[in-house]
Amino acid sequence: MEAGAGAGAGTAGTTPGRPRIKPEHRAYRTVDGNVRIGSVIFGIGAEIADPDGWIWTLTETMDGTRTAAQTVAEVHGRHPEITPATVAAAMTELRQAGYVDDAAAPLPAGLGARDPVRHARGVALLRWMDLSPRLSPWYAQLRLRGARVIVLGVGGTGGFAAQLLVASGVGQVHTVDPDVVELSNLNRQLIYRETDIGSPKAEAAVAALRSLNSDVTVTGERREVRGPDELRALLTYGEDRPYDLLVLGADRPAEIRRWANRICLEINLPWVEGGYRGPLVTAGVHVPGDGPCWECLRAGEAERRDLRLGPDQSEDAASPRMPWNPASAVTAALSGSLVAHAALSLLTGVPPMEPGFRYGVNLMSLGDPVLQRHPRRPDCPACGPSRPASAN
Ligand SMILES: [Zn+2]
């Protein structure tokens, strides 16, 4: 286990050795003389008034070639009216806003020599999205290396999610599936190949994932979950909590999400699930004790949709379930990607995500973002006050 490997990675000193405006946040000067920093992505950028021009000098000077003291001296030298204390305070503000990292940050222990090459693009993206005042660009990557994820159901959603997590450098991924690979899987379960037909998915998935990234630990087992007790046993292995996160890609048995919700609440395990109802692809992001649970969301969404059902009609009347679940490589890849993005965000905090919601894409209406948020329900049978005492 590499739990705890992340300790210290994000807090390696409070002063950057070579402070640098993150390359992805490179500043520019507007025609009004203001400084825009943080890129043009909504949610990241900011505009700073700079009538005297010294903020611009500061952002130019913070290019990773100088120490903090040299940076202050350089800006003060070019703008003598600005005191060193003022320059230093501005540097601190830029760092607090998440625009600064340390160009001299070493590769932390816990990551290997191949990681700077393998994850060069991914670390740059994480750095781009990370607005916390961390100095090491390796913080989130190290968190991923220390993370332990179980992927239950390695079909379309789970298979794509598992590949994305392993490619992203999640340190331990355990895959569970009871089925064997069939020809009818290959239109959407791209983790498998024709040569895998007839092989247990758990076996074929492990082989595929290991061949994708041999620097992380991938395990798997062929196992069926037929009830909540079996799910609890799978997720706990006794008293330990062997995983940091559950990725639920299985949609059978029909009650599996409800079981996962109850058990994850019980053992305090964050979880992400995803799937598709025809062209509507969504993923749900759930953290026990933080926001509404899966059942709260489901109840809230049923009220919002107002399906006009009679007292003797179940929700299935409005959205029938078929023995087959219509899906394509596109919907499976989208679903797995939404799930994996949420998983990576929960594991690293980058970008920050307030859990207790569903998000997704409706392929029939691309302009309409799918975002379901509902308040926690005090009367929720799963997370309300009447639920059984938590295991920890
Ligand atoms: Zn609830």
Residues whose N, C-alpha, C, O or C-beta is under 5 A from the ligand:
A	BS01	ZN	P292 C293 E295 C296 C380 A382 C383 G384
